[in-house]
Amino acid sequence: QVQLVESGGGLVQAGVSLRLSCVASGRTFSNYAMGWFRQTPEKEREFVAAISQSGSTINYADSVKGRFTISRDNAKSTVYLQMNSLKPEDTAVYYCAQGLRVDQYLYWGQGTQVTVSS
């Protein structure tokens, strides 16, 4: 059974950094693309960043380009989201996802809350 567990969220002030982690278990991690999404009560879940199985393909939403960095460590079955220069509009529940392609996801984590105060 696939399990994705996110961590690293919290309450921070605008301008600081956070790093989210997502540890995967249950399947061979290196066989799957990984992504980060976020959702607020007012909006539908939106794409944030994705990384292919080998890390050769990386995509970002325009809203986070230049501030967020996605990376993965296949040996640790972990995907990261380094978030710099956080803004209040980055406040959301952040979800980790796993799939066969960077644009198609099969499994989702439970989410971790990120709150950025102004």
C-alpha positions, -999 to 999 in steps of 0.1 A, spaced: 0 0 0 14 34 -10 18 59 18 29 95 14 37 114 46 43 152 44 61 172 70 77 206 75 47 229 74 41 256 100 33 292 108 60 317 95 63 353 87 65 366 51 99 365 36 113 335 54 119 299 41 104 265 48 113 231 35 86 205 31 94 168 29 74 139 17 84 103 25 70 76 3 66 40 11 49 9 -4 63 11 -39 97 16 -56 101 54 -52 124 58 -82 96 45 -106 74 74 -99 72 111 -107 64 133 -77 45 165 -74 35 191 -49 1 207 -49 -17 231 -26 -52 240 -17 -71 267 3 -107 267 14 -114 293 -13 -97 276 -42 -94 242 -59 -63 223 -55 -36 238 -76 -3 225 -91 29 238 -75 58 217 -87 67 184 -102 98 163 -108 102 132 -130 115 99 -119 152 107 -126 149 144 -119 156 154 -155 122 171 -159 111 197 -134 80 219 -137 68 248 -116 37 269 -114 43 305 -125 34 317 -91 63 300 -74 90 300 -101 122 315 -88 111 310 -52 104 273 -48 127 244 -56 116 208 -59 141 180 -55 142 143 -47 164 117 -30 156 83 -44 178 66 -19 156 81 9 123 78 -10 118 115 -3 107 145 -23 114 180 -10 99 214 -16 122 243 -7 101 274 -3 119 307 -1 107 343 1 73 331 13 43 353 8 9 354 25 -7 340 -7 14 309 -3 -8 300 27 -24 266 20 -24 230 27 4 214 7 0 179 -7 25 155 -20 15 133 -49 30 103 -67 23 91 -102 37 76 -134 40 110 -151 46 145 -140 11 154 -152 -8 124 -139 -10 114 -102 -23 82 -86 -16 87 -49 -19 116 -25 -6 124 10 -27 139 38 -12 173 35 7 197 57 -4 232 66 17 262 56 6 296 70 24 328 61 16 359 80 22 394 67 
